[in-house]
């Protein structure tokens, strides 16, 4: 599905007891130090709001603006109000990114879709591995050795550079 997409898209999935956001936050500086520009798509709960009550932009949205663009010299944010009865597909989210400014997109949680995914797994939690139900999982980052099929790479969850080097070797080196 993403063979013709101009950037590598890598999903990070795990049981809800594993903090995927913290995992990504540790890895982003490592990608940046190596010169890679990374975008992140994070799935959140419905009806989230990044705007604050009492601000003009919040009040304009509540008054009926279906799109509210906040802009400054350093950043911009688009708030888009819509009625959606089904979760949007990853392709819709990717269309909002400035692809010319990125080398890689990390996707937190969105399990649907046929794009490579890395599973984060801690055997001590007692939850089953996800890779047997999702053949798009290409690697498992774990804090304990596992017996995995040959086509699934094992990464050390406690060595952040391990995952960065894996992604760099398998997905990024050919994109420059």
N, C-alpha and C positions, 0 to 999 in steps of 0.2 A: 504494500500500500504506500510506503514512503520511499520506494526506490527512486522516484524522480524528484523527491524533495531536495532542495539545494543544501541543506544542512543536516548533520547527524542529529537525530532525536532519540534520546535515551530515557526510558522510564525508570523510576525508582519506586518499587512497590514493597510492601511489608504488611504484616499484621498490624492492626491499629495500636497495639501496645508498644510499637517501636517508633521513636520520634524521627520521622523522615526529614523534617525541617532542620533539626539540629544536625543531622548527618550532612545535608546539603550545605549548611552554613560552614561546616568545617572544611568542606572540599572546595568551595568557591575561591578562597584566597589562593589555594594551590594551583587551580587552573589559571587564575590571573597572573600569578608569579611566573608561569610558564608561557604567558602571552596569549592565552585563549580567552575570548570574550563569550561569556555564558549567559543565556537567557533562561529563566525558570518559569514554568507554568505550574501553579499550585492549585489543586482542587480544594475548595472550601465549602462550607455549608451554605445552603440557600439563604438568601436575604442578608448576606454579610454587608457591611458598610464601612468604607474607609474614610468617609467624610464625617464631619462633626456637626451635631445639632448646634444651631445658632450661627453657623457660617453662612455667608451669602450663597455659596454654591449648594449647600445642603438645602437651604430654603427654596432656591430656584428649582431643584429637582423635585422637592415635595410639592411645589406649585404646578408642576407638570412638564418640565423639560425632560424629554426622553433621552437626550444626550447632553452631558455637561462636561466640557473640557476645561480642566484647570491647567494653567501653563505659567511657567516662569523661564528665566534664562537657563536654568539648570535641569529642570524636569517638567514633565507633563503627565497628566493622568486623565483618562477618559472614563467617566461614569456613564454607563449605558443601561437604561431601564427597559426591560422587556418582559413579556409574558412567555414563559417557555415551559411547556408541559413535559418535555423530555430533555435530559442533559445534552448540552451541545457536544458535538464530536470534536476530537482533538484538532482536526483540520480547521475548524472555525477559530479555535484559540490561536493556532499558529499564524493565521492570516492577520492577526492584530500586531504581530511582532515586526520590527524593523530588521529584516533578515540580513541586509547589507552590513549591519552593525554587529553581527553575531557569528561565532564559529560553531556553536553547540547549543542545543536546547535540552535542558533537563526537565522532565515532567514528573511531578510528585503526585502519586496516587492513581491517576487516571488509568485504570487497568484495561479498559477496552482499547481496541485498536491493535494493529499489526505493526508494531515498532519494537526495536530491541529494548529489553527491560533487565534491570539488575534487581534481584531480590535481596532484601536485607533480612537476615535470619539469625535469631539467637535461640539455640536449642534449649537453653535453660528455661525459657518462657513456656515451653511445652506445646507450642502451636505447630501444626504440620507445615511442611514446606509447600510453597505455592507453585513451584515449577512443574510438578506433574500435571497440573490443570491448565497451564499457560505455556504453550510451546514457543512463545516469543521471549521467554526468559533465557538470556544468554550467559548469565553469571549469577552466582550467589555469594554475597558478602556475608561472612559469618565469623563469630568469635570462637568457634570450636571446629576442629576438622570434621568434615563430612565425607561420605562416600557418594559421589555424584557421577552421573553419566559422563562419558568422555566429551560430549558436545557442550557441557555446562562448565564454565570456568569457575574456580573457587578463588575468592578474594578474601583478604584478611580485613574484617570489619574494624579492627583496632589499628590498622595501618592505612591512614587516609591516602597516602601516596600510591598505595597498591591499586585502588580504583582509578585514580587519576591516570596512572600509567597505562592501565588496561584500556581505558577509553581513548587515550591518546594514541596508543599503538593500533587499536582495532578500528577506530572511527575518525580520528582527527588528522593523523599524519598525512593522509591523502587529500585532505580538504584545503591545504595551503597552496 
